[in-house]
Amino acid sequence: MARTAMRPRLIDGQYRPHPGIRALKGIVLTITCALVIAPFVAIVATSLADQQQIARAGGMVLWPETASLSAYTAILSGGVITRAAVVSVGVTVVGTSLSLFVSTLLAYALSRPYMAGRGVMLWLLLATLLFTPGMIPTYLTVKQLGLIDSWWALILPMAVSAFNVIVIRAFFQNVPGELIDSARIDGANEWMVFSRICIPLSKAVLAVVGLFYAVGYWNNFFNALLYLNDSSMWPLQLVLRTYVINGSALSSDELGSPTEMPPGDAIQMAILVISIVPILCVYPFLQKHFAKGVLTGAVKG
């Protein structure tokens, strides 16, 4: 009897779950969302709270009694955090632009059936997915190229992702051949077909792959840990690892000599917020391309 009562009901020609099941799903989703959002709220609130409230709450607060931007003012006053943020933005912008340019050119070449050596190049590209060189050979290669203590050491080892190239290639293969043939009849050469037909039709997949690259460059700290001996060249994520995860304290000189030293916990949470906000700001503008960009490129590969 109870099993019959919980069966889906036919409403307007469609089966819909029982109201009790729908209410249970709503409760589970609400609790899940609260568990996901609560840590972010606590991080932002702690970054705005004063020392007394943080001490009373044991390190984390959910709502600041007296909101203050002193932690953000201190870390953005020209010290190590400001410099690291500029490095991260520069590496992300230059690296993403270079990776998109190289990956798009390679994907277009691999998508053309008449390109000489296309099969060999495609197998070599796929081999990198199965056989990674490892940390020591990669480090020796970077060292032999003279990239140690250079920002190019943060960019060039990540410049091309085989997975992203395959996704873009699959998208290019989906461009109608009749459209390309018509352009060739009108006198278009290979570069014009690439730049004026394939690229404009592939904005969705380029936006998604660009976000993949940008997140990879922004969050990467391991290459900086391996290849940068000069701490003044560190990106934000490596500074985050040093001063937040390892618990090292920032001195007044490292913060750019602020007039008032904010609480250490507030500074750590403010660094976390600054490291998260740029990706959160970019993601909503690219989210609408995800379904078309990833699914079309991946499924047809």
Backbone hydrogen bonds, N-H to C=O, Kabsch-Sander energy under -0.5 kcal/mol:
donor,donor_aa,acceptor,acceptor_aa,energy
5,A,1,M,-1.8
6,M,2,A,-1.2
7,R,4,T,-1.1
9,R,16,R,-2.7
11,I,9,R,-0.8
11,I,14,Q,-3.4
14,Q,11,I,-1.8
16,R,9,R,-3.3
21,I,18,H,-0.5
22,R,18,H,-2.4
23,A,19,P,-2.5
24,L,20,G,-2.2
25,K,21,I,-2.4
26,G,22,R,-2.2
27,I,23,A,-2.2
28,V,24,L,-2.4
29,L,25,K,-2.7
30,T,26,G,-2.4
31,I,27,I,-2.5
32,T,28,V,-2.4
33,C,29,L,-2.7
34,A,30,T,-2.4
35,L,31,I,-2.3
36,V,32,T,-1.7
37,I,33,C,-2.9
38,A,34,A,-2.5
40,F,36,V,-0.6
41,V,37,I,-2.3
42,A,38,A,-2.6
43,I,39,P,-2.2
44,V,40,F,-2.3
45,A,41,V,-2.8
46,T,42,A,-2.5
47,S,43,I,-1.8
48,L,44,V,-0.9
48,L,45,A,-0.7
49,A,45,A,-0.8
49,A,46,T,-0.6
54,I,50,D,-2.0
55,A,51,Q,-2.4
56,R,52,Q,-2.3
57,A,53,Q,-2.2
58,G,54,I,-0.7
58,G,55,A,-0.6
59,G,54,I,-2.4
60,M,57,A,-0.5
61,V,42,A,-0.5
68,S,48,L,-1.8
73,T,69,L,-2.6
74,A,70,S,-2.3
75,I,71,A,-2.2
76,L,72,Y,-1.5
77,S,74,A,-1.2
79,G,255,L,-0.5
80,V,254,E,-3.3
82,T,75,I,-0.6
83,R,79,G,-2.1
84,A,80,V,-2.3
85,A,81,I,-2.5
86,V,82,T,-2.1
87,V,83,R,-2.2
88,S,84,A,-2.6
89,V,85,A,-2.5
90,G,86,V,-2.5
91,V,87,V,-2.8
92,T,88,S,-2.5
93,V,89,V,-2.6
94,V,90,G,-2.6
95,G,91,V,-2.5
96,T,92,T,-2.3
97,S,93,V,-2.1
98,L,94,V,-2.6
99,S,95,G,-2.7
100,L,96,T,-2.6
101,F,97,S,-2.2
102,V,98,L,-2.7
103,S,99,S,-2.7
104,T,100,L,-2.3
105,L,101,F,-2.0
106,L,102,V,-2.5
107,A,103,S,-2.7
108,Y,104,T,-2.3
109,A,105,L,-2.2
110,L,106,L,-2.3
111,S,107,A,-1.1
112,R,108,Y,-0.7
112,R,109,A,-0.9
115,M,112,R,-1.5
118,R,115,M,-1.4
121,M,117,G,-2.3
122,L,118,R,-2.2
123,W,119,G,-2.2
124,L,120,V,-2.6
125,L,121,M,-2.2
126,L,122,L,-2.5
127,A,123,W,-2.2
128,T,124,L,-1.0
128,T,125,L,-0.6
129,L,126,L,-1.2
130,L,126,L,-0.9
131,F,127,A,-3.1
132,T,130,L,-0.6
138,T,134,G,-1.4
139,Y,135,M,-2.5
140,L,136,I,-2.6
141,T,137,P,-2.2
142,V,138,T,-2.5
143,K,139,Y,-2.5
144,Q,140,L,-2.6
145,L,141,T,-1.8
146,G,143,K,-1.6
147,L,142,V,-2.3
149,D,227,Y,-3.0
150,S,147,L,-1.3
153,A,150,S,-1.6
154,L,151,W,-1.4
155,I,151,W,-0.6
155,I,152,W,-0.7
156,L,152,W,-2.6
158,M,155,I,-1.3
159,A,156,L,-1.7
162,A,160,V,-0.5
165,V,161,S,-2.2
166,I,162,A,-2.2
167,V,163,F,-2.0
168,I,164,N,-2.4
169,R,165,V,-2.7
170,A,166,I,-2.3
171,F,167,V,-1.6
172,F,168,I,-2.5
173,Q,169,R,-2.3
174,N,170,A,-0.7
174,N,171,F,-0.8
175,V,172,F,-1.5
180,I,176,P,-1.3
181,D,177,G,-2.7
182,S,178,E,-2.3
183,A,179,L,-1.8
184,R,180,I,-2.1
185,I,181,D,-2.1
186,D,182,S,-1.5
187,G,184,R,-1.5
188,A,183,A,-2.6
193,V,189,N,-2.2
194,F,190,E,-2.2
195,S,191,W,-2.9
196,R,192,M,-2.6
197,I,193,V,-1.1
198,C,193,V,-2.4
199,I,194,F,-2.1
201,L,197,I,-1.4
202,S,198,C,-0.7
202,S,199,I,-1.2
203,K,200,P,-0.8
206,L,202,S,-2.2
207,A,203,K,-2.3
208,V,204,A,-2.0
209,V,205,V,-2.8
210,G,206,L,-2.4
211,L,207,A,-1.8
212,F,208,V,-2.2
213,Y,209,V,-2.7
214,A,210,G,-2.8
215,V,211,L,-2.8
216,G,212,F,-2.2
217,Y,213,Y,-2.7
218,W,214,A,-2.8
219,N,215,V,-2.5
220,N,216,G,-1.1
225,L,221,F,-2.1
226,L,222,F,-1.9
227,Y,223,N,-3.0
228,L,224,A,-1.8
229,N,227,Y,-0.6
231,S,229,N,-0.7
233,M,230,D,-1.8
234,W,231,S,-1.3
236,L,84,A,-1.0
239,V,235,P,-1.7
240,L,236,L,-2.7
241,R,237,Q,-2.1
242,T,238,L,-2.0
243,Y,239,V,-2.9
244,V,240,L,-2.0
245,I,240,L,-1.5
246,N,241,R,-2.0
248,S,242,T,-1.4
255,L,251,S,-1.3
256,G,253,D,-1.3
257,S,252,S,-3.1
267,I,263,P,-2.0
268,Q,264,G,-2.3
269,M,265,D,-2.3
270,A,266,A,-2.2
271,I,267,I,-2.2
272,L,268,Q,-1.8
273,V,269,M,-2.3
274,I,270,A,-2.4
275,S,271,I,-1.8
276,I,272,L,-1.2
276,I,273,V,-0.7
277,V,273,V,-2.8
279,I,276,I,-0.5
280,L,276,I,-1.8
281,C,277,V,-2.3
282,V,278,P,-1.7
283,Y,279,I,-2.5
285,F,282,V,-0.9
286,L,282,V,-0.9
286,L,283,Y,-1.2
287,Q,283,Y,-1.8
288,K,284,P,-0.5
289,H,286,L,-1.6
290,F,287,Q,-1.5
293,G,289,H,-3.2
294,V,290,F,-2.5
295,L,290,F,-0.7
295,L,291,A,-1.2
296,T,291,A,-0.5
296,T,292,K,-1.2
297,G,293,G,-0.9
298,A,294,V,-2.8
299,V,295,L,-2.5
300,K,296,T,-1.3
301,G,298,A,-0.8
